[in-house]
């Protein structure tokens, strides 16, 4: 049998084919991971936007109940009626000691921070939002003077933890 008349794939052609397949697989894996990362970011933003919408409702309701120039007693009563009774939100400092929540040092807390519990999400009608574990915990910072609420996530994304910062990342 003459070797020159045999037909088949050469070792060089096989190596080139394998190398090309590896390159294609690595490019596909990179873009696949990027799509998953973007989907996770969009899911986080959606959850934070839903919580923010509900929190703004509570801020507006509290502001309405307090009136134009409330005294401290009226402010406290409105907060209890709106933030604690209706939303069943715990103050952040209590939640940290009770539940051992790990809040990143980049999130500077004050007395206007509230921890979003599983029960408070249920009370808000946001049962589908998961907390804890890979999803992190959610925090709300109420600003009654400007009738706003900022939402934070303890897991964050790319070193950003507030909804405002995460929105600015994409611009």
C-alpha positions in Angstrom: 0.0 0.0 0.0 1.4 3.4 -1.0 1.3 6.1 1.8 0.9 8.9 -0.8 -2.4 7.6 -2.0 -4.1 7.4 1.4 -6.5 10.1 2.2 -7.4 11.5 5.6 -7.0 14.4 7.9 -3.5 15.5 8.8 -2.3 16.2 12.3 -1.8 19.9 11.4 -5.4 20.3 10.1 -6.7 18.6 13.3 -4.7 20.9 15.6 -5.9 24.0 13.7 -9.5 22.8 13.9 -9.2 22.2 17.7 -7.6 25.6 18.2 -10.4 27.3 16.3 -13.1 25.5 18.2 -11.4 26.5 21.5 -11.3 30.1 20.4 -15.0 30.1 19.5 -15.9 28.4 22.8 -14.0 30.9 24.9 -15.6 33.9 23.0 -19.0 32.3 23.5 -18.4 31.7 27.2 -17.3 35.3 27.7 -20.3 36.8 26.0 -22.6 34.3 27.8 -21.2 35.4 31.2 -21.7 39.0 30.1 -25.4 38.3 29.3 -25.9 36.6 32.7 -24.2 39.5 34.5 -26.4 42.1 32.7 -29.5 40.0 33.5 -28.6 39.9 37.2 -28.0 43.7 37.1 -31.4 44.3 35.5 -33.1 42.0 38.0 -31.4 43.9 40.9 -32.4 47.3 39.5 -36.0 46.1 38.9 -36.3 44.9 42.5 -34.8 48.2 43.8 -37.2 50.3 41.7 -40.2 48.4 43.0 -39.1 48.9 46.6 -38.4 52.6 45.9 -41.9 53.1 44.4 -43.5 51.7 47.5 -41.1 53.6 49.8 -42.0 56.8 48.1 -45.6 56.1 48.7 -44.9 55.8 52.4 -42.9 59.0 52.4 -45.7 60.9 50.7 -48.2 59.5 53.1 -46.1 60.3 56.1 -45.5 63.9 54.8 -49.2 64.3 54.2 -50.1 63.1 57.8 -47.4 65.3 59.4 -48.8 68.5 57.8 -46.9 71.7 57.0 -44.9 72.3 60.1 -45.1 69.2 62.4 -43.8 69.1 65.9 -41.6 66.2 67.0 -44.5 64.2 68.5 -46.5 64.5 65.3 -43.5 63.4 63.2 -42.9 60.4 65.4 -46.6 59.4 65.3 -46.6 59.7 61.5 -43.5 57.7 61.2 -44.9 54.9 63.4 -48.2 54.9 61.5 -46.6 54.9 58.1 -43.1 53.3 58.2 -43.5 50.9 61.1 -47.1 49.8 61.3 -48.0 49.8 57.6 -44.6 48.8 56.1 -43.4 46.7 59.2 -39.9 48.1 58.7 -37.3 47.7 61.4 -34.8 50.4 62.1 -31.5 49.4 60.7 -29.5 49.5 63.9 -32.0 47.0 65.6 -31.9 44.8 62.5 -28.1 44.6 62.5 -27.9 43.5 66.1 -30.9 41.1 65.8 -30.2 39.5 62.4 -26.4 40.1 62.1 -26.7 41.9 58.7 -23.4 42.7 57.1 -23.7 46.3 55.9 -20.7 47.4 53.7 -18.8 50.3 55.1 -19.5 52.3 51.9 -23.1 52.6 53.1 -23.1 55.2 55.8 -26.2 54.7 57.9 -28.2 57.2 60.0 -31.5 57.2 61.9 -33.5 57.5 58.7 -32.4 54.0 57.5 -34.8 51.1 57.7 -34.1 47.4 57.0 -36.5 45.7 54.6 -37.6 42.4 56.1 -39.3 39.5 54.3 -42.5 40.4 56.2 -42.3 44.1 55.1 -41.9 43.0 51.4 -45.0 40.8 51.8 -46.9 43.7 53.4 -45.9 46.0 50.5 -47.2 43.4 48.0 -43.7 42.6 46.8 -43.6 38.9 47.7 -41.6 38.0 44.6 -38.5 39.9 45.7 -36.0 37.6 47.4 -33.7 38.8 50.2 -30.6 37.4 51.8 -28.0 35.1 50.4 -26.9 35.9 46.9 -29.5 38.6 46.6 -28.3 40.7 49.6 -30.5 42.7 51.9 -32.3 45.8 51.1 -32.2 49.1 53.0 -34.4 52.2 52.6 -33.2 55.7 53.5 -36.2 58.0 53.9 -35.8 61.7 53.3 -39.1 63.3 54.6 -37.9 66.9 53.7 -37.6 66.1 50.0 -40.2 63.3 50.0 -37.8 60.8 48.6 -36.4 57.4 49.4 -33.1 55.9 48.4 -32.8 52.1 48.1 -29.6 50.3 49.0 -28.6 46.6 48.5 -25.9 45.1 50.7 -24.6 43.0 47.9 -24.5 45.8 45.4 -23.1 45.6 41.9 -19.6 46.6 40.8 -18.9 48.3 44.1 -22.1 50.4 44.0 -24.8 49.9 46.5 -27.5 52.5 46.0 -30.0 52.6 43.2 -28.8 56.0 42.1 -25.2 54.8 41.8 -26.1 51.7 39.9 -28.2 53.8 37.5 -25.2 56.1 36.9 -22.9 53.2 36.1 -24.8 52.5 32.9 -24.7 56.0 31.6 
